């Protein structure tokens, strides 16, 4: 549609890191953050395409993103 500006997602890199979580069984893909101390994944949103993952990476300011299963 119209070029709506995507807002930057703020997070503390000392506490968490951006990640993609993929389900082996269902193929569902979500993006969110992994707590560095506990290793727990916190879902942010469900994604359906690589373009949405790329948008998430731009919003968080990372070039490489970790994938967990």
C-alpha positions as CSV (number, residue, x, y, z in Angstrom):
1,X,0.0,0.0,0.0
2,X,1.3,3.4,0.9
3,X,4.8,3.6,2.3
4,X,4.1,3.4,6.0
5,X,7.3,3.8,7.9
6,X,8.1,0.9,10.2
7,X,9.1,1.8,13.7
8,X,12.3,0.7,15.2
9,X,12.1,-2.1,17.8
10,X,14.0,-1.2,21.0
11,X,15.6,-3.9,23.0
12,X,18.6,-4.2,25.4
13,X,21.4,-6.3,23.6
14,X,22.9,-7.1,27.1
15,X,19.7,-8.8,28.1
16,X,18.2,-10.3,24.9
17,X,19.0,-11.0,21.2
18,X,16.6,-11.1,18.2
19,X,15.8,-14.6,16.9
20,X,13.6,-16.6,14.5
21,X,11.8,-19.6,15.9
22,X,10.7,-22.3,13.5
23,X,8.5,-25.3,14.5
24,X,9.7,-28.6,13.1
25,X,6.2,-30.1,13.2
26,X,3.9,-27.3,11.9
27,X,6.4,-25.1,10.0
28,X,5.2,-22.1,11.9
29,X,7.7,-19.3,12.0
30,X,7.8,-16.5,14.7
31,X,10.2,-13.7,15.5
32,X,11.1,-12.5,18.9
33,X,13.8,-12.3,21.4
34,X,15.9,-14.9,23.4
35,X,16.7,-14.0,27.0
36,X,20.5,-14.4,27.2
37,X,20.5,-15.5,30.8
38,X,17.7,-18.1,30.7
39,X,17.6,-19.0,27.0
40,X,13.9,-18.6,26.9
41,X,12.3,-17.4,23.7
42,X,9.7,-14.6,23.9
43,X,7.4,-14.5,20.8
44,X,6.8,-11.1,19.3
45,X,4.9,-12.0,16.1
46,X,4.0,-14.7,13.6
47,X,5.6,-14.3,10.2
48,X,4.7,-15.8,6.9
49,X,7.5,-14.8,4.6
50,X,11.2,-14.1,4.4
51,X,10.3,-10.4,3.7
52,X,8.7,-10.1,7.2
53,X,11.9,-11.6,8.7
54,X,14.0,-9.1,6.8
55,X,11.7,-6.3,8.1
56,X,12.2,-7.5,11.6
57,X,16.0,-7.5,11.1
58,X,15.9,-4.0,9.8
59,X,13.7,-2.9,12.7
60,X,16.1,-4.4,15.3
61,X,19.2,-3.3,13.4
62,X,20.8,-6.7,13.0
63,X,22.4,-8.1,9.9
64,X,22.4,-11.8,11.0
65,X,19.7,-13.5,13.1
66,X,19.8,-16.7,15.1
67,X,17.3,-19.4,14.2
68,X,16.1,-21.8,16.9
69,X,14.0,-24.9,16.5
